[in-house]
Structures are given as C-alpha cells and as structure tokens.
Amino acid sequence: MKTINWTLLALIAAFTIALPTDAYAQNDEASIKQRILERVNSVDALKISGAVGENSKGFVEQRAALNPQQTKTMNEENSDRRALYAILGKRLGLSVTVVGQGRAESIRNKSAPKVWLQDPSGKWYQK
C-alpha cells in the first residue's frame, strides 16, 4: 500500500489550487470556493453545536438531528467539497478519496476545540 505524506499533499494542494487551468475549470473552481466561503459560518455553527462532525474522508457528517435547512447546508457543503477534491485530484493525478483524506487530516489539525472529528481508523472524538 502506498504511503502518503499528508503534509506534503496539503502543501501541493495549496500551491496547485492557485495554478491556472482552462477557463471553464477555473470559473467552476472559483464558484465552488466562493460558495464554500459563503457557507463557512453556517457550517462552523453546525460543527460547534455538535450536530455535524468532520469525518476521515474530508466531509461533514451528521451526528445529531438536523432540520431541513441544516441538512441542505451539510449536503451542499459536501457536494462542493467533492467537486473541489475532484478538480484537485485531476491536477495531482489522485483520486477524490485520497484528496479528501488529506484534507481531513488538515481539518483535524486546524479544528476548533469541541468539534467532533473522525480519525483515520473511523473513531470519533472531540478535539
């Protein structure tokens, strides 16, 4: 099994996100990033409340009952993350799964206290 240096992957990801690609992909990527930024406060509120946590695949995952708007926010966030991971994966020659796992590690390292996180083995814990 191939060992991945997640720190190196994160640095490559940060660098390559800024690299230009064809116009369509760039606009698509820019709009995805914009939607994620617009949603940050809502997603952070869900994480701090414990309603969702950050799983080991780089996505937010439901941990408590959500109302329809919260479910919509979670689903939209995951959809945009998946699309962004696909763009990055294509650039790096990696799968969406591998990119998501690298992003999950970065999120675990940067998360605020009390946020629910899932380690690579699948175990949930509160930071």
C-alpha positions in Angstrom: 0.0 0.0 0.0 1.3 3.4 -0.9 2.3 5.7 2.0 1.2 9.3 1.6 2.9 12.2 3.2 -0.3 14.2 4.1 1.7 17.4 4.9 3.3 17.3 1.5 0.0 16.6 -0.1 -1.5 19.6 1.7 1.3 21.9 0.6 1.0 20.7 -3.0 -2.8 21.2 -2.8 -2.4 24.7 -1.5 0.0 25.5 -4.3 -1.8 23.9 -7.1 -5.2 25.4 -6.3 -3.8 28.7 -7.3 -2.4 27.4 -10.7 -4.3 28.4 -13.8 -6.2 25.8 -15.8 -8.6 26.1 -18.7 -11.1 29.0 -18.3 -14.1 26.7 -17.6 -12.4 24.8 -14.8 -11.1 28.0 -13.3 -14.6 29.6 -13.2 -16.1 26.4 -11.9 -13.4 26.2 -9.2 -13.8 29.8 -8.3 -17.6 29.5 -7.9 -17.2 26.4 -5.8 -14.7 28.1 -3.5 -17.0 31.2 -3.3 -20.0 29.0 -2.2 -17.8 27.3 0.4 -16.7 30.6 1.8 -20.3 31.9 1.9 -21.3 28.8 3.9 -18.4 28.9 6.4 -20.3 30.5 9.3 -23.3 28.1 8.9 -21.1 25.0 8.7 -19.0 26.2 11.7 -22.1 26.7 13.7 -23.2 23.1 12.9 -19.8 21.8 13.9 -19.6 23.8 17.1 -23.1 22.7 18.1 -22.0 19.1 17.6 -24.8 18.5 15.0 -22.1 17.5 12.4 -18.5 16.5 12.6 -15.6 16.3 10.2 -15.2 12.7 9.1 -12.0 11.0 8.0 -12.9 11.4 4.3 -12.9 15.2 4.3 -16.6 15.7 4.5 -19.0 16.9 7.2 -21.2 14.1 8.6 -24.4 14.3 10.6 -24.0 13.4 14.3 -27.4 14.7 15.7 -30.9 15.5 14.4 -30.8 18.2 11.7 -33.7 20.4 10.5 -34.2 20.6 6.7 -32.1 23.8 6.3 -29.2 22.3 8.2 -29.4 19.1 6.2 -29.4 21.2 3.0 -26.3 23.2 4.2 -24.5 19.9 5.0 -25.4 18.4 1.7 -24.4 21.5 -0.3 -21.1 21.7 1.6 -20.3 18.0 0.9 -21.2 18.4 -2.8 -18.9 21.4 -3.2 -16.1 19.7 -1.3 -16.4 16.6 -3.5 -16.3 18.8 -6.7 -13.3 20.7 -5.4 -11.5 17.4 -4.4 -12.2 16.1 -8.0 -10.6 19.2 -9.6 -7.5 19.0 -7.3 -7.3 15.2 -7.8 -7.3 15.6 -11.5 -4.4 18.1 -11.3 -2.4 15.9 -9.0 -3.3 12.5 -10.5 -5.0 11.4 -7.3 -8.5 10.1 -6.5 -11.2 12.1 -4.8 -10.8 9.7 -1.9 -7.1 10.4 -1.4 -7.5 14.2 -1.7 -10.4 14.0 0.8 -8.3 12.0 3.3 -5.5 14.6 3.0 -8.0 17.4 3.6 -9.4 15.6 6.6 -6.0 15.5 8.2 -5.6 19.2 7.6 -9.0 19.9 9.1 -8.3 17.7 12.1 -5.1 19.7 12.8 -6.8 23.1 12.4 -10.2 22.4 14.0 -11.5 24.4 16.9 -11.9 22.9 20.4 -15.0 20.7 20.9 -15.5 20.0 17.2 -16.2 16.3 16.6 -13.6 14.7 14.4 -13.1 11.2 13.0 -9.6 9.7 13.0 -8.4 7.5 10.0 -9.5 4.3 11.8 -13.1 5.7 12.0 -13.1 6.5 15.7 -15.0 9.7 16.6 -13.5 12.1 19.2 -14.0 15.7 20.3 -11.0 17.9 20.0 
